[in-house]
């Protein structure tokens, strides 16, 4: 590399986890209705969220009206940045729309795992809320990353292979990710994604629940609607139960 190049840019590794939208149908009218029910009215304000669109479950990806799909997603605040499908033929579909083609599929990887192991990715499900705490003894052997400063809007922190403890506020527009559990001993106003590599036993614990989005092992929920009084601003834990995202208050 020339000396001139060294003074104008650097190339470093970056670890960025994206949410995946797993399409189960190529009926875009039905999809539009489902998106509106999940995310609200089309054309809402705010920057679009980056997603990978997983089309492996579709019977014939080549017949998908990809241009219409991308416009539909954009209208609901979803910016597709790539297509995920193990077939290399999908690369041309992705290239035609200036998207990345991602071959790796968590479902394909599961086929090589023993049948007794839980799947690495579970379908998204509605959130349930309850005021009753769940009593469970959990022993964690994962290392822990500790952040003792506020996490500002636009920042992303990833605890790879570890639990994450944040001792200060996580601002709106910030994102914290961990392969293990997440503990926030301050208000959580941004996004928190625990069990990022498929750990369905991971949990999120927050001192004051005000999050934009929470996720456990790929099962996520945006929290644009007002939180119930039993949860909002209170100490809360988030976990998976029967493949559903559950939030309960702590200390009651």
C-alpha positions in Angstrom: 0.0 0.0 0.0 1.4 3.4 -0.9 2.2 6.1 1.7 -0.5 8.4 0.3 -3.2 5.8 0.9 -2.0 5.4 4.5 -2.6 9.1 5.2 -6.2 9.2 3.8 -7.9 6.1 5.2 -7.5 3.0 7.4 -9.1 -0.5 7.0 -10.1 -2.2 10.3 -12.4 -5.0 11.2 -15.9 -4.1 12.3 -18.4 -6.3 14.0 -22.0 -5.1 13.3 -25.0 -7.2 14.0 -28.1 -6.6 11.8 -31.6 -7.7 12.4 -33.1 -10.1 9.8 -36.5 -9.9 8.3 -37.4 -13.6 7.6 -40.0 -13.7 4.8 -42.5 -16.5 5.0 -44.6 -15.5 2.0 -44.2 -13.8 -1.3 -47.7 -12.3 -1.0 -46.8 -8.7 -0.7 -50.3 -7.5 0.0 -50.5 -9.7 3.0 -47.0 -8.6 4.0 -48.0 -4.9 3.8 -50.9 -5.5 6.1 -48.7 -7.4 8.6 -46.1 -4.7 8.5 -48.6 -2.0 9.2 -50.0 -4.0 12.1 -46.5 -4.4 13.5 -44.8 -1.1 12.8 -47.7 1.3 12.4 -48.7 3.5 9.5 -46.5 3.7 6.4 -44.3 6.8 6.0 -43.6 7.4 9.7 -40.9 9.9 10.6 -37.4 8.8 11.5 -34.4 7.2 9.9 -35.0 3.8 8.4 -33.6 0.7 10.2 -31.1 -1.5 8.4 -32.2 -5.1 7.9 -31.1 -8.2 6.1 -34.0 -9.8 4.2 -33.9 -13.6 4.5 -35.8 -15.2 1.6 -34.7 -18.8 2.1 -38.2 -19.9 3.2 -39.8 -18.7 -0.1 -40.7 -21.5 -2.6 -39.5 -19.5 -5.6 -37.2 -16.5 -4.7 -36.6 -15.7 -8.4 -40.3 -14.7 -8.9 -40.3 -12.3 -6.0 -41.1 -8.7 -7.0 -38.0 -7.4 -5.2 -38.4 -3.8 -6.3 -41.9 -3.6 -4.9 -40.8 -5.4 -1.7 -38.0 -3.0 -1.1 -40.3 0.0 -1.6 -42.8 -1.5 0.8 -40.2 -2.1 3.5 -38.9 1.4 3.1 -42.4 2.8 3.6 -42.5 1.0 7.0 -39.1 2.2 8.1 -37.0 -0.8 7.0 -33.9 -0.3 4.8 -32.9 -3.6 3.2 -29.1 -3.8 2.9 -28.8 -7.4 1.8 -30.5 -10.7 0.7 -29.8 -13.9 2.6 -30.2 -17.2 0.8 -27.8 -20.1 0.4 -28.3 -20.3 -3.4 -25.6 -18.5 -5.3 -28.1 -17.7 -8.1 -29.7 -15.2 -5.8 -26.6 -13.0 -6.1 -27.8 -11.6 -9.4 -31.2 -10.6 -7.8 -29.3 -8.9 -5.0 -26.9 -7.1 -7.4 -29.8 -5.8 -9.6 -31.0 -3.9 -6.5 -27.6 -2.9 -5.2 -27.9 -5.3 -2.2 -25.4 -7.6 -0.6 -25.8 -11.3 -1.1 -25.4 -13.2 2.1 -25.0 -16.9 1.8 -24.7 -17.9 5.5 -28.0 -19.0 6.9 -28.6 -19.8 10.6 -31.2 -22.4 9.7 -28.7 -24.2 7.4 -26.1 -24.2 10.2 -28.7 -25.8 12.6 -28.9 -28.9 10.3 -25.4 -29.9 11.4 -26.1 -29.5 15.1 -27.2 -32.3 17.4 -31.0 -32.6 17.6 -30.8 -31.9 21.4 -29.4 -28.4 20.9 -31.8 -25.5 20.6 -32.0 -23.6 17.3 -29.7 -20.6 16.9 -32.5 -18.4 15.6 -36.1 -18.3 16.6 -39.1 -16.6 15.0 -40.1 -13.2 16.3 -43.1 -13.1 18.5 -45.3 -10.6 20.2 -44.3 -9.3 23.6 -46.1 -10.3 26.8 -46.0 -8.2 30.0 -46.7 -9.2 33.6 -46.0 -7.7 36.9 -45.0 -11.0 38.5 -41.3 -11.7 38.7 -39.9 -15.0 37.5 -37.7 -16.8 40.1 -34.9 -18.8 38.5 -31.3 -19.6 39.5 -28.9 -19.0 36.6 -25.2 -19.6 36.8 -23.2 -17.7 34.1 -19.6 -18.7 33.2 -19.3 -16.1 30.4 -16.8 -13.2 30.8 -18.1 -9.8 31.4 -17.5 -6.4 29.7 -18.1 -3.4 32.0 -18.9 0.0 30.5 -18.8 2.8 33.2 -19.6 5.8 30.9 -22.9 6.9 29.2 -23.5 5.3 25.8 -24.4 8.2 23.5 -26.7 8.3 20.5 -25.1 6.7 17.5 -22.7 4.6 19.5 -22.7 0.8 19.4 -21.1 -1.5 22.0 -20.7 -5.2 21.4 -19.7 -7.7 24.1 -18.5 -10.6 21.9 -18.7 -13.9 23.7 -19.5 -12.1 27.0 -22.1 -10.5 29.2 -22.4 -6.8 29.2 -22.7 -4.5 32.2 -23.4 -0.8 31.6 -23.2 1.5 34.7 -24.5 4.6 33.0 -27.4 5.7 30.8 -27.9 4.2 27.3 -29.2 7.1 25.3 -31.9 7.0 22.6 -30.2 6.1 19.3 -27.5 4.1 21.0 -27.2 0.3 20.7 -25.7 -2.3 23.1 -25.2 -5.9 22.0 -24.0 -9.0 23.9 -23.7 -12.6 23.2 -24.7 -13.2 26.8 -26.8 -11.2 29.3 -27.1 -7.4 29.4 -27.3 -5.4 32.7 -28.0 -1.7 32.6 -27.8 0.0 36.0 -29.3 3.2 34.7 -32.1 4.2 32.2 -32.1 2.2 29.0 -33.4 4.5 26.2 -31.7 3.0 23.2 -31.6 -0.6 21.9 -30.5 -3.7 23.7 -29.8 -7.0 22.0 -28.8 -10.0 24.2 -28.0 -13.5 23.2 -26.9 -12.1 19.8 -25.4 -15.4 18.6 -28.5 -17.5 19.5 -28.3 -17.9 23.3 -32.0 -18.2 24.1 -31.3 -18.3 27.8 -29.8 -14.8 27.8 -31.7 -12.0 29.6 -31.7 -8.2 29.8 -31.9 -6.5 33.1 -32.5 -2.7 33.3 -32.9 -0.3 36.2 -35.3 2.0 34.2 -37.1 0.5 31.2 -37.5 3.1 28.5 -36.0 1.2 25.5 -36.6 1.7 21.8 -36.0 -2.0 21.0 -35.1 -5.1 22.9 -34.1 -8.5 21.5 -33.2 -11.9 22.9 -31.6 -14.4 20.4 -33.1 -12.7 17.4 -36.6 -12.4 18.9 -37.1 -8.7 19.1 -39.7 -6.1 19.8 -39.7 -2.4 18.9 -41.3 -0.3 21.7 -42.7 2.6 19.8 -46.1 2.4 21.6 -46.3 3.6 25.2 -45.1 1.0 27.7 -47.6 -0.2 30.3 -47.4 1.5 33.7 -46.3 -1.8 35.2 -43.1 -1.6 33.1 -42.3 2.0 32.1 -39.5 3.6 34.0 -39.2 0.6 36.4 -36.6 -2.1 37.0 -37.3 -4.7 34.4 -36.0 -8.1 33.1 -36.6 -9.3 29.6 -36.3 -13.0 28.6 -37.7 -15.7 26.4 -40.4 -18.1 27.5 -41.9 -20.6 25.0 -40.3 -18.5 22.1 -42.1 -15.4 23.3 -40.5 -12.2 24.5 -41.6 -11.5 28.1 -41.0 -8.4 30.3 -41.5 -8.4 34.1 -40.8 -5.9 36.8 -38.1 -6.6 39.3 -38.1 -6.2 43.1 -41.8 -6.8 43.7 
